[in-house]
Amino acid sequence: MKYLNARPLIHGWSGGVDFDHPSTLCQRLANGELDVALVSSFEFLRNPIYRIVEDISISSEGPVYSVVVAHHGDFSEIREIELDPASETAVNLLRCLLAELRLNLRLVPGTAGCQPAPTASLPATPNARLLIGDQAIQFRQKYAGESRFWDLGEEWKELTGLPFVYALWLIRPEVAEAKSIAQRLRALRDQNLANLDDLIAEHVASIGMSAVALEEFDRGFLSRYFRKHLRFSFGEKEKQGLQGFADLCTKHGVLPRRDRTFSVV
């Protein structure tokens, strides 16, 4: 996964890493082109053949900051939302939230795999847009004074009282060394979180000279983002949140009703 929120889970991995949008990685994992991938949690709900790496996820328990509907005016004035199809989890979470809140809004597909540049403000129509990942962060920082942001993680928490799981490490069922891979991924996560300030400093340095004047802001924001907005565990509460998402997807016709067992390694 190519977004900033994945860095504590992939930084320092000794093998090769393919970076792409979550929807593309999901397709490659489903096709057998990848054995292991950090992908949208919706991929598991749609096709629960995979083994989940125990105790690791990208989750939030409240506002996530980087999965938002950017809009003008009151949320009640929105009539349609342009979607970012790069993350099926975010798109379907939005569908479920709107259905639960009985908001009948038109959802307009955006360009596959692309998000608006942070220099492009919202058009008059549609007057709302689903933004995810790094582009959402950049957009929020640039247009905080003229746009409003409906945070999907915050809305989920208010609706269910549970964390929301955005991404999981999934391993295809035919991979023989799944347990060993899972142990390495957990150790990598633990190492990165134990040295989070170093990871943040390295990321700031990699941005380039244009960020030097904003280094203290960048470090402060990244520290808040990783420590306040994101969670990187997959415990009982996260499993309950993922099951709740599956139940709502079934309730609102996003997914068929079926048994989904969390097979973890």
Backbone hydrogen bonds in HBPLUS format (Angstrom, degrees):
<---DONOR---> <-ACCEPTOR-->    atom                        ^
c    i                          cat <-CA-CA->   ^        H-A-AA   ^      H-
h    n   atom  resd res      DA  || num        DHA   H-A  angle D-A-AA Bond
n    s   type  num  typ     dist DA aas  dist angle  dist       angle   num
A0006-ALA N   A0003-TYR O   3.05 MM   3  5.75 163.1  2.07 119.4 124.7     1
A0007-ARG N   A0004-LEU O   3.06 MM   3  5.58 163.3  2.09 119.4 124.4     2
A0009-LEU N   A0006-ALA O   2.87 MM   3  5.41 150.8  1.95 119.3 129.0     3
A0010-ILE N   A0006-ALA O   3.16 MM   4  6.33 130.1  2.42 149.7 162.8     4
A0010-ILE N   A0007-ARG O   3.25 MM   3  5.27 141.5  2.40 101.7 111.8     5
A0011-HIS N   A0007-ARG O   2.92 MM   4  5.30 160.7  1.96 152.4 152.7     6
A0013-TRP N   A0010-ILE O   3.12 MM   3  5.69 156.8  2.18 143.9 140.5     7
A0024-THR N   A0021-HIS O   3.03 MM   3  5.41 123.3  2.37 109.4 123.3     8
A0025-LEU N   A0021-HIS O   3.07 MM   4  6.39 161.6  2.11 159.2 165.0     9
A0026-CYS N   A0022-PRO O   2.90 MM   4  6.11 154.1  1.97 150.9 158.1    10
A0023-SER N   A0086-ALA O   2.85 MM  63  5.23 140.6  2.01 153.7 156.1    11
A0027-GLN N   A0023-SER O   3.19 MM   4  6.41 156.7  2.24 140.1 145.3    12
A0028-ARG N   A0024-THR O   3.02 MM   4  6.30 158.6  2.07 150.2 156.0    13
A0029-LEU N   A0025-LEU O   2.87 MM   4  6.05 155.0  1.93 150.0 156.7    14
A0030-ALA N   A0026-CYS O   2.91 MM   4  6.11 164.1  1.93 151.5 156.0    15
A0031-ASN N   A0027-GLN O   2.96 MM   4  6.10 145.5  2.08 142.3 151.7    16
A0033-GLU N   A0028-ARG O   2.87 MM   5  5.09 139.1  2.03 163.8 162.5    17
A0032-GLY N   A0029-LEU O   3.09 MM   3  5.20 155.9  2.15 104.1 111.7    18
A0172-ARG N   A0035-ASP O   2.93 MM 137  5.45 168.7  1.94 162.9 165.7    19
A0037-ALA N   A0170-LEU O   3.05 MM 133  5.57 155.5  2.11 152.4 160.1    20
A0170-LEU N   A0037-ALA O   2.90 MM 133  5.57 168.5  1.91 157.7 158.4    21
A0039-VAL N   A0168-LEU O   2.94 MM 129  5.69 149.6  2.04 164.9 156.4    22
A0168-LEU N   A0039-VAL O   2.91 MM 129  5.69 154.0  1.98 161.5 165.9    23
A0043-GLU N   A0040-SER O   3.03 MM   3  5.69 150.7  2.12 116.0 123.1    24
A0041-SER N   A0166-TYR O   2.91 MM 125  5.49 158.4  1.96 125.4 126.1    25
A0044-PHE N   A0041-SER O   3.09 MM   3  5.54 129.7  2.35 108.3 119.4    26
A0045-LEU N   A0041-SER O   3.32 MM   4  6.74 160.2  2.36 148.0 153.2    27
A0046-ARG N   A0042-PHE O   2.89 MM   4  6.05 153.6  1.96 151.2 157.7    28
A0047-ASN N   A0043-GLU O   3.03 MM   4  6.05 146.0  2.15 138.3 147.2    29
A0049-ILE N   A0047-ASN O   2.73 MM   2  5.68 143.4  1.86 100.5  94.3    30
A0051-ARG N   A0171-ILE O   2.96 MM 120  5.15 168.6  1.97 151.3 153.5    31
A0171-ILE N   A0051-ARG O   2.88 MM 120  5.15 154.7  1.94 149.2 157.2    32
A0052-ILE N   A0263-SER O   2.71 MM 211  6.02 159.5  1.75 155.6 160.0    33
A0265-VAL N   A0052-ILE O   2.94 MM 213  6.29 145.3  2.06 152.7 158.1    34
A0053-VAL N   A0169-TRP O   3.07 MM 116  5.48 165.1  2.09 151.4 153.5    35
A0058-ILE N   A0167-ALA O   3.00 MM 109  5.05 151.5  2.09 136.4 137.8    36
A0166-TYR N   A0058-ILE O   2.80 MM 108  5.59 152.9  1.87 157.9 166.3    37
A0167-ALA N   A0058-ILE O   3.30 MM 109  5.05 153.4  2.38 133.4 138.1    38
A0059-SER N   A0231-ARG O   2.87 MM 172  4.84 167.6  1.89 145.3 146.4    39
A0231-ARG N   A0059-SER O   2.73 MM 172  4.84 144.1  1.86 136.9 136.1    40
A0060-SER N   A0164-PHE O   3.02 MM 104  5.53 144.7  2.14 146.2 157.1    41
A0164-PHE N   A0060-SER O   2.86 MM 104  5.53 156.9  1.91 158.0 165.6    42
A0133-GLY N   A0066-SER O   2.84 MM  67  5.19 118.6  2.22 151.5 156.4    43
A0152-LEU N   A0067-VAL O   3.06 MM  85  5.99 161.6  2.10 155.2 161.1    44
A0068-VAL N   A0131-LEU O   3.00 MM  63  5.47 155.0  2.06 155.6 162.5    45
A0131-LEU N   A0068-VAL O   2.79 MM  63  5.47 171.7  1.80 171.9 174.8    46
A0069-VAL N   A0150-TRP O   2.94 MM  81  4.95 152.6  2.01 129.9 138.3    47
A0150-TRP N   A0069-VAL O   2.89 MM  81  4.95 167.8  1.90 140.4 143.6    48
A0070-ALA N   A0129-ARG O   2.87 MM  59  5.33 156.1  1.93 160.7 153.7    49
A0129-ARG N   A0070-ALA O   2.90 MM  59  5.33 148.4  2.00 146.4 156.5    50
A0071-HIS N   A0148-ARG O   2.89 MM  77  5.28 156.9  1.95 144.2 149.4    51
A0148-ARG N   A0071-HIS O   2.81 MM  77  5.28 166.6  1.83 163.0 166.8    52
A0077-GLU N   A0074-ASP O   2.98 MM   3  5.43 157.6  2.03 111.6 118.8    53
A0078-ILE N   A0075-PHE O   3.13 MM   3  5.52 164.6  2.16 113.0 117.8    54
A0106-ARG N   A0079-ARG O   2.98 MM  27  6.25 170.0  1.99 148.3 145.0    55
A0081-ILE N   A0106-ARG O   2.77 MM  25  6.30 148.8  1.86 159.3 169.9    56
A0108-VAL N   A0081-ILE O   2.78 MM  27  5.91 167.0  1.80 147.8 152.4    57
A0082-GLU N   A0128-ALA O   3.00 MM  46  6.34 168.8  2.02 137.7 137.6    58
A0130-LEU N   A0082-GLU O   2.79 MM  48  6.10 167.1  1.81 168.5 170.9    59
A0083-LEU N   A0108-VAL O   2.73 MM  25  5.85 164.3  1.75 159.5 161.9    60
A0091-VAL N   A0087-SER O   3.21 MM   4  6.46 165.5  2.24 148.9 152.9    61
A0092-ASN N   A0088-GLU O   2.97 MM   4  6.02 165.6  1.99 147.8 151.7    62
A0093-LEU N   A0089-THR O   2.82 MM   4  5.93 146.7  1.93 147.9 158.2    63
A0094-LEU N   A0090-ALA O   2.95 MM   4  6.11 158.9  2.00 146.4 151.7    64
A0095-ARG N   A0091-VAL O   3.06 MM   4  6.40 155.9  2.12 142.4 148.9    65
A0096-CYS N   A0092-ASN O   3.03 MM   4  6.20 161.7  2.06 143.8 147.9    66
A0097-LEU N   A0093-LEU O   2.92 MM   4  6.13 164.0  1.94 155.9 160.3    67
A0098-LEU N   A0094-LEU O   2.96 MM   4  6.10 170.3  1.96 157.8 160.2    68
A0099-ALA N   A0095-ARG O   3.01 MM   4  6.17 156.9  2.06 145.7 152.5    69
A0100-GLU N   A0096-CYS O   2.89 MM   4  6.08 161.5  1.92 151.9 156.7    70
A0101-LEU N   A0097-LEU O   2.95 MM   4  6.11 150.2  2.04 147.6 155.8    71
A0103-LEU N   A0098-LEU O   2.82 MM   5  4.99 175.8  1.83 151.7 152.8    72
A0102-ARG N   A0099-ALA O   3.09 MM   3  4.86 154.7  2.15  97.8 105.2    73
A0114-CYS N   A0111-THR O   3.15 MM   3  5.58 163.2  2.18 136.3 134.8    74
A0120-ALA N   A0117-ALA O   2.92 MM   3  5.52 168.2  1.94 123.7 126.7    75
A0136-ALA N   A0133-GLY O   3.02 MM   3  5.38 124.9  2.34 104.6 118.3    76
A0137-ILE N   A0133-GLY O   3.19 MM   4  6.62 153.9  2.26 148.7 156.2    77
A0138-GLN N   A0134-ASP O   2.93 MM   4  6.23 167.4  1.95 156.7 159.1    78
A0139-PHE N   A0135-GLN O   2.88 MM   4  5.96 159.5  1.92 144.7 150.9    79
A0140-ARG N   A0136-ALA O   2.93 MM   4  6.07 161.4  1.96 148.0 153.0    80
A0141-GLN N   A0137-ILE O   3.01 MM   4  6.25 160.7  2.05 152.9 157.9    81
A0142-LYS N   A0138-GLN O   3.04 MM   4  6.22 151.1  2.13 146.0 153.6    82
A0143-TYR N   A0139-PHE O   2.84 MM   4  5.87 161.7  1.87 156.5 161.3    83
A0146-GLU N   A0143-TYR O   3.16 MM   3  5.47 146.3  2.28 107.7 116.7    84
A0147-SER N   A0143-TYR O   3.00 MM   4  5.82 137.6  2.19 163.5 168.3    85
A0155-GLU N   A0151-ASP O   3.03 MM   4  6.32 159.2  2.07 151.3 157.5    86
A0156-TRP N   A0152-LEU O   2.95 MM   4  6.06 157.1  2.00 144.8 150.7    87
A0157-LYS N   A0153-GLY O   3.09 MM   4  6.26 161.2  2.12 144.1 148.9    88
A0158-GLU N   A0154-GLU O   3.02 MM   4  6.26 159.7  2.06 149.5 154.8    89
A0159-LEU N   A0155-GLU O   2.97 MM   4  6.13 147.4  2.08 143.0 152.1    90
A0160-THR N   A0156-TRP O   2.87 MM   4  6.01 163.3  1.90 159.3 162.5    91
A0161-GLY N   A0157-LYS O   2.70 MM   4  4.67 142.4  1.84 126.4 137.9    92
A0175-VAL N   A0172-ARG O   3.23 MM   3  5.82 168.1  2.25 120.0 123.6    93
A0181-ILE N   A0177-GLU O   3.04 MM   4  6.30 163.7  2.07 159.7 164.7    94
A0182-ALA N   A0178-ALA O   2.90 MM   4  6.10 162.7  1.93 153.8 158.4    95
A0183-GLN N   A0179-LYS O   3.03 MM   4  6.26 156.1  2.09 146.6 152.6    96
A0184-ARG N   A0180-SER O   3.09 MM   4  6.36 156.3  2.15 147.6 153.5    97
A0185-LEU N   A0181-ILE O   2.96 MM   4  6.24 153.8  2.03 150.9 158.4    98
A0186-ARG N   A0182-ALA O   2.98 MM   4  6.22 155.8  2.04 150.5 156.4    99
A0187-ALA N   A0183-GLN O   3.00 MM   4  6.19 159.5  2.04 146.4 152.3   100
A0188-LEU N   A0184-ARG O   2.92 MM   4  6.11 153.2  1.99 144.3 151.7   101
A0189-ARG N   A0185-LEU O   2.99 MM   4  6.20 161.8  2.03 145.6 150.2   102
A0190-ASP N   A0186-ARG O   2.93 MM   4  6.17 165.5  1.95 152.0 155.8   103
A0191-GLN N   A0187-ALA O   2.95 MM   4  6.12 157.3  2.00 146.3 152.5   104
A0192-ASN N   A0188-LEU O   2.96 MM   4  6.18 164.1  1.99 154.1 158.1   105
A0193-LEU N   A0189-ARG O   2.95 MM   4  6.15 163.0  1.98 155.9 160.5   106
A0194-ALA N   A0190-ASP O   2.98 MM   4  6.06 146.8  2.09 141.7 150.8   107
A0195-ASN N   A0191-GLN O   3.14 MM   4  6.30 129.8  2.40 137.4 149.8   108
A0195-ASN N   A0192-ASN O   3.20 MM   3  5.11 135.3  2.41  92.9 105.0   109
A0198-ASP N   A0195-ASN O   3.13 MM   3  5.49 122.3  2.48 105.0 118.4   110
A0199-LEU N   A0195-ASN O   3.11 MM   4  6.48 155.9  2.17 150.5 157.8   111
A0200-ILE N   A0196-LEU O   2.88 MM   4  6.13 157.7  1.93 153.0 158.9   112
A0201-ALA N   A0197-ASP O   2.95 MM   4  6.15 160.3  1.99 145.9 151.1   113
A0202-GLU N   A0198-ASP O   2.95 MM   4  6.15 157.2  2.00 148.4 154.4   114
A0203-HIS N   A0199-LEU O   3.00 MM   4  6.24 152.6  2.08 144.3 151.7   115
A0204-VAL N   A0200-ILE O   2.92 MM   4  6.22 162.5  1.96 155.8 160.0   116
A0205-ALA N   A0201-ALA O   2.99 MM   4  6.18 160.9  2.03 147.8 153.0   117
A0206-SER N   A0202-GLU O   3.04 MM   4  6.22 140.0  2.21 139.2 149.7   118
A0206-SER N   A0203-HIS O   3.09 MM   3  5.06 124.0  2.42  93.6 108.2   119
A0207-ILE N   A0204-VAL O   3.19 MM   3  5.41 151.5  2.28 104.3 112.5   120
A0211-ALA N   A0208-GLY O   3.08 MM   3  5.89 164.2  2.10 122.3 127.1   121
A0212-VAL N   A0209-MET O   3.10 MM   3  5.38 168.8  2.12 114.4 118.0   122
A0214-LEU N   A0211-ALA O   2.97 MM   3  5.21 135.6  2.17 104.2 117.4   123
A0215-GLU N   A0212-VAL O   3.14 MM   3  5.11 163.3  2.16 113.2 112.6   124
A0218-ASP N   A0214-LEU O   2.81 MM   4  6.05 166.4  1.83 163.0 167.5   125
A0219-ARG N   A0215-GLU O   2.86 MM   4  6.06 166.2  1.88 155.6 159.0   126
A0220-GLY N   A0216-GLU O   2.94 MM   4  6.06 159.6  1.99 143.0 149.3   127
A0221-PHE N   A0217-PHE O   2.79 MM   4  6.00 165.4  1.81 158.5 162.1   128
A0222-LEU N   A0218-ASP O   2.89 MM   4  6.01 172.2  1.90 153.6 156.3   129
A0223-SER N   A0219-ARG O   2.94 MM   4  6.04 156.4  2.00 145.9 152.5   130
A0224-ARG N   A0220-GLY O   3.09 MM   4  6.32 160.8  2.13 146.7 151.5   131
A0225-TYR N   A0221-PHE O   2.76 MM   4  5.99 161.3  1.79 157.0 163.4   132
A0226-PHE N   A0222-LEU O   2.94 MM   4  6.04 174.3  1.94 153.4 154.2   133
A0227-ARG N   A0223-SER O   2.95 MM   4  5.85 154.7  2.01 143.4 151.4   134
A0228-LYS N   A0224-ARG O   2.67 MM   4  5.07 152.2  1.75 135.4 144.1   135
A0229-HIS N   A0224-ARG O   3.30 MM   5  6.81 147.2  2.42 148.9 157.3   136
A0230-LEU N   A0225-TYR O   3.21 MM   5  6.42 132.9  2.44 154.6 167.7   137
A0239-LYS N   A0235-GLY O   2.96 MM   4  6.19 155.2  2.02 151.5 159.2   138
A0240-GLN N   A0236-GLU O   2.91 MM   4  6.17 151.9  1.99 146.4 154.0   139
A0241-GLY N   A0237-LYS O   2.91 MM   4  6.19 151.7  1.99 143.7 151.8   140
A0242-LEU N   A0238-GLU O   2.86 MM   4  6.15 155.6  1.92 149.8 156.0   141
A0243-GLN N   A0239-LYS O   2.91 MM   4  6.11 157.4  1.96 146.5 152.8   142
A0244-GLY N   A0240-GLN O   2.85 MM   4  6.04 149.4  1.94 143.3 152.4   143
A0245-PHE N   A0241-GLY O   2.97 MM   4  6.26 147.4  2.08 143.3 151.8   144
A0246-ALA N   A0242-LEU O   2.98 MM   4  6.29 155.8  2.04 145.7 152.2   145
A0247-ASP N   A0243-GLN O   2.90 MM   4  6.17 155.0  1.96 147.5 154.3   146
A0248-LEU N   A0244-GLY O   3.03 MM   4  6.28 156.6  2.08 145.7 151.3   147
A0249-CYS N   A0245-PHE O   2.90 MM   4  6.12 155.9  1.96 150.1 157.3   148
A0250-THR N   A0246-ALA O   3.00 MM   4  6.23 151.0  2.08 145.9 153.4   149
A0251-LYS N   A0247-ASP O   2.86 MM   4  6.09 160.4  1.90 146.9 153.0   150
A0252-HIS N   A0248-LEU O   2.97 MM   4  6.07 153.1  2.04 148.6 153.7   151
A0254-VAL N   A0249-CYS O   2.71 MM   5  4.75 136.7  1.89 156.7 159.2   152
A0255-LEU N   A0249-CYS O   3.09 MM   6  5.36 152.3  2.17 115.5 115.0   153
A0253-GLY N   A0250-THR O   3.21 MM   3  5.20 167.6  2.23 108.8 109.8   154
A0263-SER N   A0261-THR O   2.99 MM   2  5.83 110.7  2.49 114.4  97.4   155
